[in-house]
């Protein structure tokens, strides 16, 4: 067992945590019993209590069972933006003993077809603005459509997205959300057990079509419960839920973990820096999990100083290392350290989080409760020591059962080591003398320049310190002499376009990093392609470069 990080464990917390052998739905049930009148969701100023939330969840679960024929273990797609309906649908599917299949609302018809067919789903709960994408999928026997405006019950001057304000539309081939809730059907006895499947998020599909990650109630609970213990949060917690909740980080940090502790979710259906600042001030937000691109945009708001952000107590996130320059700026503006974590869809978010009392920058953190993490040589699979870069492998209760109907991919994803079954993350990294883990890159994302190995994420983090750079992505470019060379695609800061020169960037970099890491090619672009969760699509840019 890897234990060198115990010396820097959050004070007062045990090294292991006894997890409840209960379904994820039971968390909401318990919170509603303790605090029925408390606000569970703040949706652009409209308040929804825990009692109302649970009533809607139970009613929808009854409808799914009695009108849609959903049975224990059935897969139900969720094709929704962040909204009260997302939360209600998620817990209703679990209450019906079925399996949540969360789908990126940016997916189009043919992408959806893969999820429907692969998961063998007969029902979907979707936002009405997405019906056109669903309509051609004839195998879906039940389509339940939600109008987000149903939960905009109070006048507001907040910048609400147009698709949220849109009035309810009727579709002959779909069931309306209101009809399902108002039917008031009582669900059957809740039978889900800890080892039953609960949630099946799909991976990004960087190597072929996306694969479903099979998570049980137990593996979801394994990160739901520790999240709030680790943060040291209490029941007056108010969480800004702006990360997409179809993704496991948003799902856990912005929904499941807060609901378990009866916190309040301040939901944003679409990222908007003005709305985020307004809601932090008005709702008294205490906790905010965000990604780098979101925070870069937030900090670049010229009106930011107008807002009172003093209620914030916890600021953190993951997905990609926070550049040093951005982290410093956050501390100057908000007065809080950015506490980074690390995890994957296969681990239902975190396997590592920085200790809140002693975080390190650009660091994935230390293994959380009940989690064993090691670093292995990717080829020989020998265990490596401090400071040696290899593949990070993890063993813990949050690790998924495997890929849905993908036996070979599941076998390749695991390894027996030191008497345990470890998941191979595919991420390269190392741990330092104190047991903190640092992620250097994906296993295959490496530039070999004249025999020197360059980790693009490291170069990107350094480029962010340049005052004229808003965003950067580093890829490999073919080079007749070096084999590969380092190329940087750069989005200049507003006002810097036209002033920056490639030669200046290269010269600036040469003064700050080893010669073999310095970008030899710099290209300025207006924007970088991103996933719905804000991660830069470096592979797409790399493939485009390879085709030149």
KAQUIQUI-V28252 format. One record per backbone hydrogen bond with DSSP energy under -1.0 kcal/mol. CO is the residue of the C=O (numbers start at 1). NH is the residue of the N-H. Records with the same first field share a line. If there is no record, write none. Layout:
BEGIN
CO = NH  NH
END
This chain:
BEGIN
3 = 6
5 = 8
6 = 9
10 = 13
15 = 370
20 = 22
24 = 27
25 = 29
26 = 30
27 = 31
28 = 32
29 = 33
30 = 34
31 = 35
36 = 51
38 = 50
40 = 265
41 = 48
42 = 267
43 = 46
46 = 43
48 = 40  41
49 = 53
50 = 54
51 = 55
52 = 56
53 = 57
54 = 58
55 = 59
56 = 60
57 = 61
58 = 62
59 = 63
60 = 64
61 = 65
62 = 66
63 = 67  68
64 = 70
71 = 74
74 = 99
76 = 101
77 = 125
78 = 103
79 = 127
83 = 87
84 = 88
85 = 89
86 = 90
87 = 91
88 = 92
89 = 93
90 = 94
91 = 95
92 = 96
93 = 98
94 = 97
97 = 73
99 = 76
100 = 200
101 = 78
104 = 107
108 = 112
109 = 113
110 = 114
111 = 115
112 = 116
113 = 117
114 = 118
115 = 119
116 = 121
122 = 141  142
123 = 77
124 = 144
125 = 79
126 = 146
127 = 130
128 = 131
130 = 133  134
131 = 135
134 = 137
136 = 138
137 = 140
142 = 124
143 = 175
144 = 126
145 = 177
146 = 128
147 = 150
148 = 151
149 = 152
158 = 160
161 = 165
162 = 166
171 = 174
175 = 145
176 = 180
177 = 181
178 = 182
179 = 183
181 = 184
193 = 196
194 = 218
196 = 217
198 = 100
199 = 215
201 = 213
211 = 203
212 = 404
214 = 401
215 = 198  199
216 = 220
217 = 221
218 = 222
220 = 223  224
221 = 225
223 = 227
225 = 229
226 = 230
227 = 231
228 = 232  233
234 = 237
237 = 264
238 = 286  287
239 = 266
240 = 242
241 = 268
247 = 251
248 = 252
249 = 253
250 = 254
251 = 256
252 = 257
255 = 259
256 = 260
257 = 261
258 = 263
259 = 262
264 = 239
265 = 42
266 = 241
272 = 276
273 = 277
274 = 278
275 = 279
276 = 280
277 = 281
278 = 282
279 = 283
280 = 285
286 = 313  314
287 = 240
288 = 316
291 = 295
292 = 296
293 = 297
294 = 298
295 = 299
296 = 300
298 = 301
301 = 304
303 = 306
304 = 307
309 = 312
314 = 288
315 = 339
316 = 290
317 = 341
323 = 327
324 = 328
325 = 329
326 = 330
327 = 331
328 = 332
329 = 333
330 = 334
339 = 317
340 = 354
342 = 351  352
344 = 347  349
345 = 348
346 = 400
351 = 368
352 = 342
353 = 366
355 = 358
365 = 437
366 = 353
368 = 371
372 = 395
374 = 393
375 = 384
376 = 391
377 = 381
382 = 377
385 = 388
390 = 429
391 = 376
392 = 425
393 = 374
394 = 423
395 = 372
396 = 399
402 = 214
403 = 406
406 = 410
407 = 411
408 = 412
409 = 413
413 = 424
415 = 422
417 = 420
420 = 417
422 = 415
423 = 394
426 = 443
427 = 392
428 = 440  441
429 = 390
430 = 438
431 = 387
432 = 435
436 = 432
437 = 364  365
438 = 430
441 = 428
442 = 445
444 = 446
447 = 454
449 = 452
452 = 449
454 = 447
455 = 458  459
456 = 460
457 = 461
458 = 462
459 = 463
460 = 464
462 = 465
463 = 466
466 = 469
468 = 493
471 = 491
473 = 489
475 = 487
477 = 485
479 = 483
482 = 450  484
483 = 479
485 = 477
486 = 520  521
487 = 475
488 = 523
489 = 473
490 = 525
491 = 470  471
493 = 496
496 = 499  500
501 = 505
502 = 506
503 = 507
504 = 508
505 = 509
506 = 510
507 = 511
509 = 512  513
514 = 517
521 = 488
523 = 490
529 = 537
531 = 534
535 = 531
536 = 538
537 = 541
538 = 542
539 = 543
540 = 544
541 = 545
542 = 546
543 = 547
545 = 548
END
